[in-house]
Every structure is written in C-alpha cells, then in structure tokens.
Amino acid sequence: MDHQILPSPVRILGRALFFAALVSTLLLLAAAAVFTLAGVGFSVIPVVVRVIWFLSAFTGGLLAARAAGNRRLLWGLAAGLIYFLVLLLLSLIFSTESTGASAGFWAPLLCLSGGGVGGIFS
C-alpha cells in the first residue's frame, strides 16, 4: 500500500511551481547578463520581464497538466494562478514602494494565460 505524505494535487502543483521558479531564475540571469554585456536600454526590461512571466507560467502549466492527465486547461490555470500568487507575495514582501505589486493587470493576465496555454499544449 502506497502511503504518500503529500496529496497528489499538492505534489503536482508544487513541482510545477518549482520548475516555473527555476525557469524564471535562469531566464532572469540570462537577461541580466545580456543587458549588462549589450548595454540594452531600460525601456526593454519590462517587456522582457513580462515574457519571462509568461514562459515560466507556461512551463508550470505544461508540467502540471502533463502530471494530472485530465482537465489540462484547469491544471494549467491553477499552476499559473499559484505562480502569480507567489510573485505577488514576494512583491509585497520585498517591494520598497507603498503599493506593493506595481505590475498592474499584466502579471495576473500573463501568468494565467501562460499557465492555460501550457495546459492546452501539454
């Protein structure tokens, strides 16, 4: 008899969040290196960060939907939502601005759509 410590949905979404965070970290490090070496202007940075949000949520949604096997769109959206909530929490903790997350509506839109598209393509 297989006794699991974590329920299956928690394990699936936890793994998806881990890989989404890993993709974010690697892409942000690569973008920082490119910006430093190429001397790219500051106006490009918000666009690149938004693309990284989408790609990270896409990765999390893809992995969550593949692991779940059914209801892939919902699993992708759930992974995107959790990724957004973690981004929001970190933004509120580490932000020096009084408003906290200054991303407006782009962050939830990109995270949910990235997770959903990842779920569809899984």
DSSP file (Angstrom, degrees, kcal/mol; ACC not computed):
  #  RESIDUE AA STRUCTURE BP1 BP2  ACC     N-H-->O    O-->H-N    N-H-->O    O-->H-N    TCO  KAPPA ALPHA  PHI   PSI    X-CA   Y-CA   Z-CA
    1    1 A M              0   0    0      0, 0.0     2,-0.7     0, 0.0     0, 0.0   0.000 360.0 360.0 360.0 130.9    0.0    0.0    0.0
    2    2 A D        -     0   0    0      2,-0.0     2,-0.7     1,-0.0     0, 0.0  -0.762 360.0-166.8 -92.3 114.2    1.4    3.3   -1.1
    3    3 A H        -     0   0    0     -2,-0.7     2,-0.4     2,-0.0    -1,-0.0  -0.888   8.0-162.6-102.1 113.3    1.3    6.0    1.7
    4    4 A Q        -     0   0    0     -2,-0.7     4,-0.1     1,-0.1    -2,-0.0  -0.760  16.0-151.7 -96.6 140.9    2.0    9.4    0.2
    5    5 A I  S    S+     0   0    0     -2,-0.4    -1,-0.1     1,-0.1    -2,-0.0   0.931  85.8  39.7 -73.5 -46.9    3.0   12.3    2.5
    6    6 A L  S    S-     0   0    0      1,-0.1    -1,-0.1     2,-0.0     5,-0.0  -0.830  93.3-110.4-104.5 141.8    1.5   14.9    0.2
    7    7 A P     >  -     0   0    0      0, 0.0     4,-2.2     0, 0.0     3,-0.3  -0.287  35.7-106.6 -63.3 156.7   -1.7   14.6   -1.7
    8    8 A S  H  > S+     0   0    0      1,-0.2     4,-2.7     2,-0.2     5,-0.2   0.879 116.6  51.2 -56.3 -45.7   -1.4   14.3   -5.4
    9    9 A P  H  > S+     0   0    0      0, 0.0     4,-2.6     0, 0.0     5,-0.3   0.890 110.8  49.4 -62.6 -36.5   -2.6   17.8   -6.3
   10   10 A V  H  > S+     0   0    0     -3,-0.3     4,-2.3     2,-0.2    -2,-0.2   0.910 113.0  47.0 -67.0 -40.7   -0.2   19.4   -3.8
   11   11 A R  H  X S+     0   0    0     -4,-2.2     4,-2.2     2,-0.2     5,-0.2   0.917 113.5  48.4 -65.9 -43.4    2.7   17.4   -5.3
   12   12 A I  H  X S+     0   0    0     -4,-2.7     4,-2.1    -5,-0.2    -2,-0.2   0.950 117.0  40.3 -62.8 -50.4    1.7   18.2   -8.9
   13   13 A L  H  X S+     0   0    0     -4,-2.6     4,-2.5     2,-0.2    -1,-0.2   0.833 113.2  55.4 -71.8 -31.1    1.3   21.9   -8.3
   14   14 A G  H  X S+     0   0    0     -4,-2.3     4,-2.3    -5,-0.3    -1,-0.2   0.916 110.0  45.8 -65.0 -42.5    4.4   22.1   -6.0
   15   15 A R  H  X S+     0   0    0     -4,-2.2     4,-2.3     2,-0.2    -2,-0.2   0.893 112.7  50.8 -66.2 -40.0    6.5   20.5   -8.8
   16   16 A A  H  X S+     0   0    0     -4,-2.1     4,-2.2    -5,-0.2    -2,-0.2   0.911 111.3  48.0 -63.8 -42.1    5.0   22.9  -11.3
   17   17 A L  H  X S+     0   0    0     -4,-2.5     4,-2.4     2,-0.2    -2,-0.2   0.892 109.5  53.5 -66.3 -39.3    5.8   25.9   -9.1
   18   18 A F  H  X S+     0   0    0     -4,-2.3     4,-2.2     1,-0.2    -2,-0.2   0.943 112.5  42.8 -59.9 -47.8    9.3   24.7   -8.5
   19   19 A F  H  X S+     0   0    0     -4,-2.3     4,-2.5     2,-0.2    -1,-0.2   0.846 111.9  54.2 -71.6 -31.7   10.1   24.4  -12.2
   20   20 A A  H  X S+     0   0    0     -4,-2.2     4,-2.3     2,-0.2    -1,-0.2   0.916 111.2  46.1 -64.0 -41.8    8.4   27.7  -13.0
   21   21 A A  H  X S+     0   0    0     -4,-2.4     4,-2.5     2,-0.2    -2,-0.2   0.875 111.4  52.1 -67.2 -37.2   10.6   29.4  -10.4
   22   22 A L  H  X S+     0   0    0     -4,-2.2     4,-2.5     2,-0.2    -2,-0.2   0.923 110.2  47.6 -64.1 -44.3   13.6   27.6  -11.8
   23   23 A V  H  X S+     0   0    0     -4,-2.5     4,-2.7     2,-0.2     5,-0.3   0.911 111.8  51.5 -62.8 -42.1   12.8   28.8  -15.4
   24   24 A S  H  X S+     0   0    0     -4,-2.3     4,-2.5     2,-0.2     5,-0.2   0.932 110.9  47.6 -58.8 -46.4   12.3   32.4  -14.0
   25   25 A T  H  X S+     0   0    0     -4,-2.5     4,-2.3     2,-0.2    -2,-0.2   0.938 114.1  45.3 -62.6 -48.0   15.6   32.3  -12.3
   26   26 A L  H  X S+     0   0    0     -4,-2.5     4,-2.2     1,-0.2    -1,-0.2   0.913 115.5  46.4 -64.5 -42.7   17.5   31.0  -15.3
   27   27 A L  H  X S+     0   0    0     -4,-2.7     4,-2.6    -5,-0.2    -1,-0.2   0.875 112.2  50.6 -69.4 -36.4   15.9   33.4  -17.7
   28   28 A L  H  X S+     0   0    0     -4,-2.5     4,-2.4    -5,-0.3    -1,-0.2   0.891 110.9  49.0 -67.5 -38.3   16.3   36.4  -15.4
   29   29 A L  H  X S+     0   0    0     -4,-2.3     4,-2.1    -5,-0.2    -2,-0.2   0.914 113.0  47.4 -65.3 -41.8   20.0   35.6  -15.0
   30   30 A A  H  X S+     0   0    0     -4,-2.2     4,-2.4     2,-0.2    -2,-0.2   0.910 112.7  49.0 -64.8 -42.0   20.4   35.2  -18.8
   31   31 A A  H  X S+     0   0    0     -4,-2.6     4,-2.9     2,-0.2     5,-0.2   0.897 109.8  51.6 -65.1 -39.7   18.6   38.5  -19.4
   32   32 A A  H  X S+     0   0    0     -4,-2.4     4,-2.2     2,-0.2    -1,-0.2   0.905 110.5  48.8 -63.8 -40.2   20.7   40.3  -16.8
   33   33 A A  H  X S+     0   0    0     -4,-2.1     4,-2.6     2,-0.2     5,-0.3   0.921 113.2  46.7 -65.0 -43.2   23.9   39.0  -18.5
   34   34 A V  H  X S+     0   0    0     -4,-2.4     4,-2.9     1,-0.2     5,-0.3   0.924 112.9  49.1 -65.1 -43.6   22.6   40.1  -21.9
   35   35 A F  H  X>S+     0   0    0     -4,-2.9     4,-1.3     1,-0.2     5,-0.7   0.889 114.1  46.5 -63.2 -38.1   21.6   43.5  -20.6
   36   36 A T  H  <5S+     0   0    0     -4,-2.2    -2,-0.2    -5,-0.2    -1,-0.2   0.928 118.9  39.0 -69.9 -45.2   24.9   44.0  -18.9
   37   37 A L  H  <5S+     0   0    0     -4,-2.6    -2,-0.2    -5,-0.2    -3,-0.2   0.863 123.6  38.6 -75.5 -36.0   27.0   42.9  -21.9
   38   38 A A  H  <5S-     0   0    0     -4,-2.9    -1,-0.2    -5,-0.3    -3,-0.2   0.632  97.9-130.8 -92.1 -14.6   24.9   44.5  -24.6
   39   39 A G  T  <5 -     0   0    0     -4,-1.3    -3,-0.2    -5,-0.3    -4,-0.1   0.905  35.4-173.6  66.7  40.9   24.1   47.7  -22.8
   40   40 A V      < -     0   0    0     -5,-0.7    -1,-0.2    -6,-0.3     5,-0.0  -0.403  26.7-103.9 -69.6 144.6   20.4   47.4  -23.6
   41   41 A G    >   -     0   0    0      1,-0.1     3,-1.2    -2,-0.1     4,-0.5  -0.181  24.0-113.0 -68.1 161.7   18.2   50.4  -22.6
   42   42 A F  G >  S+     0   0    0      1,-0.2     3,-0.6     2,-0.2    -1,-0.1   0.689 107.9  72.8 -69.5 -19.0   15.9   50.4  -19.6
   43   43 A S  G 3  S+     0   0    0      1,-0.2     4,-0.4     2,-0.1    -1,-0.2   0.722  93.9  54.0 -70.6 -19.3   12.8   50.6  -21.8
   44   44 A V  G <> S+     0   0    0     -3,-1.2     4,-2.0     1,-0.2     3,-0.3   0.728  88.8  79.2 -84.7 -23.6   13.2   47.0  -22.9
   45   45 A I  H <> S+     0   0    0     -3,-0.6     4,-2.5    -4,-0.5     5,-0.2   0.889  89.2  50.9 -59.1 -46.8   13.4   45.5  -19.4
   46   46 A P  H  > S+     0   0    0      0, 0.0     4,-2.0     0, 0.0    -1,-0.2   0.879 110.8  50.6 -60.9 -34.8    9.7   45.5  -18.5
   47   47 A V  H  > S+     0   0    0     -4,-0.4     4,-2.0    -3,-0.3    -2,-0.2   0.922 111.0  47.8 -66.5 -43.3    8.9   43.7  -21.8
   48   48 A V  H  X S+     0   0    0     -4,-2.0     4,-2.2     1,-0.2    -1,-0.2   0.896 110.4  52.0 -65.2 -40.3   11.5   41.0  -21.2
   49   49 A V  H  X S+     0   0    0     -4,-2.5     4,-2.3     1,-0.2    -1,-0.2   0.896 109.0  50.5 -63.6 -39.6   10.2   40.5  -17.6
   50   50 A R  H  X S+     0   0    0     -4,-2.0     4,-2.2     2,-0.2    -1,-0.2   0.885 109.5  50.4 -65.8 -38.3    6.7   40.0  -18.9
   51   51 A V  H  X S+     0   0    0     -4,-2.0     4,-2.7     2,-0.2    -1,-0.2   0.896 109.8  51.2 -64.8 -39.3    7.9   37.5  -21.4
   52   52 A I  H  X S+     0   0    0     -4,-2.2     4,-2.5     2,-0.2     5,-0.2   0.897 107.6  52.8 -65.4 -40.1    9.7   35.7  -18.6
   53   53 A W  H  X S+     0   0    0     -4,-2.3     4,-2.4     2,-0.2     5,-0.2   0.944 112.0  45.9 -57.5 -47.8    6.5   35.6  -16.5
   54   54 A F  H  X S+     0   0    0     -4,-2.2     4,-2.6     1,-0.2    -2,-0.2   0.933 114.0  47.0 -62.2 -47.6    4.6   34.1  -19.5
   55   55 A L  H  X S+     0   0    0     -4,-2.7     4,-2.2     2,-0.2    -1,-0.2   0.873 112.9  49.4 -65.3 -37.0    7.2   31.5  -20.2
   56   56 A S  H  X S+     0   0    0     -4,-2.5     4,-2.3     2,-0.2    -1,-0.2   0.926 113.5  45.1 -68.0 -44.3    7.6   30.5  -16.6
   57   57 A A  H  X S+     0   0    0     -4,-2.4     4,-2.9    -5,-0.2     5,-0.2   0.873 111.0  55.3 -66.2 -35.7    3.9   30.1  -16.1
   58   58 A F  H  X S+     0   0    0     -4,-2.6     4,-2.6    -5,-0.2    -2,-0.2   0.928 108.5  47.9 -59.9 -45.8    3.7   28.2  -19.4
   59   59 A T  H  X S+     0   0    0     -4,-2.2     4,-2.4     2,-0.2     5,-0.2   0.926 113.3  47.1 -61.9 -45.9    6.3   25.8  -18.1
   60   60 A G  H  X S+     0   0    0     -4,-2.3     4,-2.5     1,-0.2    -2,-0.2   0.915 114.0  47.2 -63.0 -43.2    4.5   25.3  -14.8
   61   61 A G  H  X S+     0   0    0     -4,-2.9     4,-2.4     2,-0.2     5,-0.2   0.885 111.4  51.7 -64.9 -39.3    1.1   24.8  -16.6
   62   62 A L  H  X S+     0   0    0     -4,-2.6     4,-2.1    -5,-0.2    -2,-0.2   0.937 113.8  42.9 -62.2 -47.8    2.7   22.4  -19.1
   63   63 A L  H  X S+     0   0    0     -4,-2.4     4,-2.1     2,-0.2    -2,-0.2   0.893 114.6  49.7 -68.5 -39.7    4.2   20.2  -16.3
   64   64 A A  H  X S+     0   0    0     -4,-2.5     4,-2.1    -5,-0.2    -2,-0.2   0.921 112.6  47.1 -65.5 -42.9    1.1   20.3  -14.1
   65   65 A A  H  X S+     0   0    0     -4,-2.4     4,-2.4     1,-0.2    -2,-0.2   0.886 111.8  50.2 -68.4 -38.0   -1.2   19.4  -16.9
   66   66 A R  H  < S+     0   0    0     -4,-2.1    -1,-0.2    -5,-0.2    -2,-0.2   0.900 112.8  47.0 -65.0 -39.5    1.0   16.5  -18.0
   67   67 A A  H  < S+     0   0    0     -4,-2.1    -2,-0.2     1,-0.2    -1,-0.2   0.858 113.8  47.7 -70.9 -34.3    1.2   15.2  -14.5
   68   68 A A  H  < S-     0   0    0     -4,-2.1     2,-0.2    -5,-0.2    -2,-0.2   0.899  86.1-159.1 -75.6 -40.8   -2.5   15.4  -13.9
   69   69 A G     <  +     0   0    0     -4,-2.4     2,-0.3    -5,-0.2     3,-0.2  -0.062  63.7  52.5  89.5 -36.2   -3.5   13.8  -17.2
   70   70 A N  S    S+     0   0    0     -2,-0.2     5,-0.1     1,-0.2    -2,-0.0  -0.897  99.1  28.5-131.8 164.2   -7.1   15.1  -17.3
   71   71 A R     >  +     0   0    0     -2,-0.3     4,-2.1     3,-0.1     5,-0.2   0.935  69.8 172.8  52.8  50.6   -8.6   18.6  -17.2
   72   72 A R  H  >  +     0   0    0      1,-0.2     4,-2.5     2,-0.2     5,-0.2   0.854  68.1  53.7 -62.1 -40.6   -5.4   20.0  -18.5
   73   73 A L  H  > S+     0   0    0      1,-0.2     4,-2.7     2,-0.2    -1,-0.2   0.926 110.1  48.0 -62.1 -43.7   -6.6   23.6  -19.0
   74   74 A L  H  > S+     0   0    0      2,-0.2     4,-2.4     1,-0.2    -2,-0.2   0.891 111.8  49.3 -65.1 -39.3   -7.7   23.8  -15.4
   75   75 A W  H  X S+     0   0    0     -4,-2.1     4,-2.3     2,-0.2    -1,-0.2   0.898 112.0  49.3 -66.5 -39.0   -4.5   22.4  -14.1
   76   76 A G  H  X S+     0   0    0     -4,-2.5     4,-2.4     2,-0.2    40,-0.3   0.921 111.8  48.0 -64.3 -43.9   -2.6   24.9  -16.3
   77   77 A L  H  X S+     0   0    0     -4,-2.7     4,-2.5    38,-0.2    -2,-0.2   0.890 111.0  51.8 -63.6 -38.7   -4.7   27.7  -15.0
   78   78 A A  H  X S+     0   0    0     -4,-2.4     4,-2.4     2,-0.2    -2,-0.2   0.911 110.2  48.2 -63.9 -41.9   -4.1   26.6  -11.4
   79   79 A A  H  X S+     0   0    0     -4,-2.3     4,-2.3     2,-0.2    -2,-0.2   0.911 112.7  48.5 -65.1 -41.6   -0.4   26.4  -11.9
   80   80 A G  H  X S+     0   0    0     -4,-2.4     4,-2.3     2,-0.2    -2,-0.2   0.888 111.4  50.4 -63.8 -39.6   -0.4   29.9  -13.4
   81   81 A L  H  X S+     0   0    0     -4,-2.5     4,-2.6     2,-0.2    -2,-0.2   0.916 111.2  47.2 -65.3 -43.7   -2.5   31.2  -10.6
   82   82 A I  H  X S+     0   0    0     -4,-2.4     4,-2.2     2,-0.2    -2,-0.2   0.904 111.0  52.0 -65.8 -39.9   -0.2   29.8   -7.9
   83   83 A Y  H  X S+     0   0    0     -4,-2.3     4,-2.2     1,-0.2    -1,-0.2   0.920 111.1  48.0 -61.0 -42.9    2.8   31.2   -9.8
   84   84 A F  H  X S+     0   0    0     -4,-2.3     4,-2.9     2,-0.2    -2,-0.2   0.918 109.4  52.4 -63.2 -43.2    1.1   34.6   -9.8
   85   85 A L  H  X S+     0   0    0     -4,-2.6     4,-2.5     1,-0.2    -1,-0.2   0.875 109.7  49.0 -63.1 -36.8    0.3   34.4   -6.1
   86   86 A V  H  X S+     0   0    0     -4,-2.2     4,-2.7     2,-0.2     5,-0.2   0.918 111.7  49.2 -67.1 -42.5    3.9   33.6   -5.3
   87   87 A L  H  X S+     0   0    0     -4,-2.2     4,-2.3     2,-0.2    -2,-0.2   0.920 112.6  48.3 -60.0 -43.3    5.0   36.6   -7.4
   88   88 A L  H  X S+     0   0    0     -4,-2.9     4,-2.5     2,-0.2    -2,-0.2   0.919 111.6  49.0 -63.5 -44.6    2.5   38.8   -5.6
   89   89 A L  H  X S+     0   0    0     -4,-2.5     4,-2.1     1,-0.2    -2,-0.2   0.929 113.1  46.6 -62.0 -46.0    3.6   37.6   -2.2
   90   90 A L  H  X S+     0   0    0     -4,-2.7     4,-2.6     1,-0.2    -1,-0.2   0.876 111.9  52.0 -64.7 -36.2    7.3   38.2   -3.0
   91   91 A S  H  X S+     0   0    0     -4,-2.3     4,-1.6    -5,-0.2    -2,-0.2   0.903 110.3  47.8 -65.8 -41.3    6.5   41.6   -4.4
   92   92 A L  H  < S+     0   0    0     -4,-2.5    -2,-0.2     2,-0.2    -1,-0.2   0.858 115.5  45.5 -68.3 -34.2    4.6   42.6   -1.3
   93   93 A I  H  < S+     0   0    0     -4,-2.1    -2,-0.2    -5,-0.2    -1,-0.2   0.927 124.7  28.9 -73.5 -45.3    7.4   41.4    0.9
   94   94 A F  H  < S+     0   0    0     -4,-2.6     2,-0.2    -5,-0.2    -2,-0.2   0.460  90.4 113.0-100.9  -1.5   10.3   42.9   -0.9
   95   95 A S     <  -     0   0    0     -4,-1.6     6,-0.1    -5,-0.2    -4,-0.0  -0.480  47.4-161.8 -76.1 140.2    8.9   45.9   -2.6
   96   96 A T        +     0   0    0     -2,-0.2    -1,-0.1     4,-0.1     2,-0.1   0.527  67.0  94.0 -93.6  -8.5   10.0   49.3   -1.4
   97   97 A E  S    S-     0   0    0      3,-0.2     3,-0.5     1,-0.1    -2,-0.1  -0.461  81.4-126.7 -80.0 156.5    7.0   51.0   -3.0
   98   98 A S  S    S+     0   0    0      1,-0.2    -1,-0.1    -2,-0.1    -3,-0.0   0.733 105.8  56.9 -75.9 -20.3    4.0   51.7   -0.9
   99   99 A T  S    S-     0   0    0      1,-0.3     2,-0.7     3,-0.0    -1,-0.2   0.634  90.4-150.8 -87.3 -13.3    1.7   49.9   -3.3
  100  100 A G  S    S+     0   0    0     -3,-0.5     2,-0.5    -9,-0.1    -1,-0.3  -0.719  73.0  40.3  83.3-117.2    3.4   46.6   -3.4
  101  101 A A        -     0   0    0     -2,-0.7     3,-0.4     1,-0.1   -13,-0.1  -0.560  61.4-179.0 -73.8 117.0    3.0   44.9   -6.7
  102  102 A S        +     0   0    0     -2,-0.5    -1,-0.1     1,-0.2    -2,-0.1   0.201  54.9 100.5-100.9  15.3    3.3   47.5   -9.4
  103  103 A A    >   -     0   0    0      1,-0.2     3,-1.4     2,-0.1     4,-0.3   0.583  66.9-159.9 -79.6  -9.0    2.7   45.2  -12.3
  104  104 A G  T 3   -     0   0    0     -3,-0.4    -1,-0.2     1,-0.2     3,-0.2  -0.428  61.5 -27.8  67.3-136.1   -1.0   46.3  -12.7
  105  105 A F  T 3> S+     0   0    0      1,-0.2     4,-1.6    -2,-0.1    -1,-0.2   0.497 122.8  82.9 -93.7  -3.1   -3.1   43.8  -14.6
  106  106 A W  H <> S+     0   0    0     -3,-1.4     4,-3.0     2,-0.2     5,-0.3   0.909  85.0  55.4 -68.0 -42.2   -0.2   42.4  -16.6
  107  107 A A  H  > S+     0   0    0     -4,-0.3     4,-2.4     1,-0.2     5,-0.3   0.950 112.7  38.8 -61.3 -52.5    1.1   39.9  -14.1
  108  108 A P  H  > S+     0   0    0      0, 0.0     4,-2.5     0, 0.0     5,-0.3   0.903 117.6  51.5 -66.2 -35.9   -2.1   38.0  -13.5
  109  109 A L  H  X S+     0   0    0     -4,-1.6     4,-2.3     1,-0.2     5,-0.2   0.941 114.8  41.0 -63.2 -47.0   -3.1   38.1  -17.1
  110  110 A L  H  X S+     0   0    0     -4,-3.0     4,-2.4     2,-0.2     5,-0.2   0.878 116.3  49.1 -70.9 -38.0    0.3   36.8  -18.3
  111  111 A C  H  X S+     0   0    0     -4,-2.4     4,-2.4    -5,-0.3     5,-0.2   0.934 115.5  42.7 -68.3 -45.2    0.6   34.2  -15.6
  112  112 A L  H  X S+     0   0    0     -4,-2.5     4,-2.6    -5,-0.3    -2,-0.2   0.917 117.6  45.8 -67.8 -42.2   -2.9   32.8  -16.1
  113  113 A S  H  X S+     0   0    0     -4,-2.3     4,-2.7    -5,-0.3     5,-0.2   0.904 113.5  49.9 -69.4 -38.2   -2.7   32.9  -19.9
  114  114 A G  H  X S+     0   0    0     -4,-2.4     4,-2.3    -5,-0.2    -2,-0.2   0.928 113.8  45.1 -63.3 -44.4    0.8   31.3  -19.8
  115  115 A G  H  X S+     0   0    0     -4,-2.4     4,-2.2    -5,-0.2   -38,-0.2   0.911 114.4  49.0 -64.4 -42.2   -0.4   28.5  -17.5
  116  116 A G  H  X S+     0   0    0     -4,-2.6     4,-2.1   -40,-0.3    -2,-0.2   0.916 112.0  47.2 -64.5 -43.7   -3.6   28.0  -19.5
  117  117 A V  H  X S+     0   0    0     -4,-2.7     4,-2.5     1,-0.2    -1,-0.2   0.896 111.5  52.2 -65.2 -39.0   -1.7   27.8  -22.8
  118  118 A G  H  X S+     0   0    0     -4,-2.3     4,-0.6    -5,-0.2    -1,-0.2   0.896 109.3  50.1 -61.4 -39.4    0.8   25.4  -21.2
  119  119 A G  H  < S+     0   0    0     -4,-2.2     3,-0.4     1,-0.2    -2,-0.2   0.872 111.0  48.8 -66.0 -36.7   -2.1   23.2  -20.1
  120  120 A I  H  < S+     0   0    0     -4,-2.1    -2,-0.2     1,-0.2    -1,-0.2   0.909 113.0  46.7 -68.9 -41.6   -3.6   23.2  -23.5
  121  121 A F  H  <        0   0    0     -4,-2.5    -1,-0.2     1,-0.2    -2,-0.2   0.504 360.0 360.0 -80.7  -3.4   -0.3   22.3  -25.2
  122  122 A S     <        0   0    0     -4,-0.6    -1,-0.2    -3,-0.4    -2,-0.1   0.523 360.0 360.0 -72.1 360.0    0.6   19.5  -22.8
